[in-house]
């Protein structure tokens, strides 16, 4: 009998320790799950509605606010997104990834000083978090401090060497600082991450510019042609390709390419100037356009 009473008593204590989730929190989690599912379908408006209801149901739910911030950001409601993510930071100020994301959004709306503070906070919270160093580097770059930007972004790559956006940014800064050989090395590291034929247009475009700076004009042409085929080309890209073709001794190809640029943007002044220069070199007024 004593044994039975003991079992009943212990069982009663175990039941008493079960965590009872308030209805508001359970409802919030359900709405959040539905909101995240809508985000995964890119149904941003529906996601916003569900996640706004989730936040209203439980004001202190950090995940609901994080998800709502992302949904709002993707609808273009950037300032509203910042409000939600800043609220999430206040609820959990020691969660470094949330602090970083808040800083990224702040930088996205031009609040660079506040973004820098978030970057500093995140680095202090977790000095090994690559995204924190990358954010601080982006802020320094925003302010025109290329050397400090480069140092921080390289620190980010120490902890996450395959961050493609950071590798692209590092290569751009190295090119801007007139360090084309280093830029090319960084670009090759970046391009090696992608399967052949899937390299991003921006990386190939920059590679072409870097080859041009190194005097490797045919390599520049090859990279810029590849960039022009990777996605719909812009007039600026075709203009740079035309410059590379002229530098590599292909004036007729350059004229055809610059006409393509003007077909995309008839007001592209640099292309008008280049075409006039090419015509001044004895080219015919018209030539068949090379289809790329």
Residue, then its C-alpha position, 0 to 999 in steps of 0.5 A: x500500500x505504501x508502494x502504491x501511494x509512493x507511485x501515485x505521489x511521484x506520478x502526480x508530481x511528474x504531471x504537475x511539472x509538465x509545461x503548460x503552453x498558454x493559448x496565446x503562445x500556441x496560437x502564435x506558433x501556429x500562425x508563425x508556422x503558416x507564415x513561414x510556409x507562405x514565405x517559402x512559397x514567396x507569398x509575401x503578402x499572406x505571410x505578412x498578414x499571418x505573421x502580423x497576427x502572430x506578433x499581435x497574439x504574442x508580443x514577446x515572441x522573437x521568432x515571429x518578429x524575425x520572420x515578420x521583418x523578413x516578410x515585410x522586407x520582401x514586400x518593400x516595407x523596409x522601415x516597418x521591417x527594421x522596426x520589427x527586427x529592432x524589437x526582436x533585438x530588444x527582446x534578445x540583445x545577445x543573439x548575435x545573428x539577429x543583431x547582424x540582420x538588424x544592422x544589415x537592414x539598417x544599412x539597407x535603408x541608409x542608417x549607416x551609423x546605427x548599422x555600425x553600432x549593430x555591427x560593433x555589438x555583434x562582433x563583441x557578442x561573437x568575434x567568430x561570426x563572419x556575418x558580423x565582420x562582413x557587416x562592419x566591412x560593408x558599413x566602412x565601404x558605405x562611408x568610403x573607408x575602403x582599407x578598413x572595409x577590406x580588413x573587416x571583410x577579409x576577417x569575415x573570410x577567415x571564418x567563412x572562406x566561401x561567402x560568395x557575396x563577401x568574396x565579390x565585395x573584396x574583389x571589388x574593393x581590391x580593384x578600386x584600390x588598384x590591386x588588380x592581381x589580388x582582385x583577380x586571385x580573389x575572383x578566381x577563388x569566387x568563380x571556382x565555387x560555382x559549377x561551369x556555366x553558372x558563374x554570376x554575371x557580376x563576377x565575370x564582368x569584374x574579371x573582365x575589367x581586372x584583366x583589362x587593368x592587367x593589360x590582358x585584353x583578349x582575356x578581358x574580351x572572353x570574360x566580358x563576352x561570358x558575362x554578356x551571355x550569363x544574363x540580359x546584358x546592360x549597356x554599361x557591360x556592352x560598352x566595357x566589352x567594346x572597349x576591350x575589343x578595341x584594345x585587343x585590336x578588334x575595332x569592327x567587333x567593338x563597333x558592333x558591340x557598342x551599337x548593341x549598347x546603344x540599342x539598349x540605351x540610346x542615351x548612353x553617352x560613353x557609347x556615343x563617344x566610343x562609336x564616334x571614335x571608332x568611326x573616326x578610325x575609318x570604320x563604316x557607318x553601319x555594320x552587321x550587329x554581332x548576336x551574342 
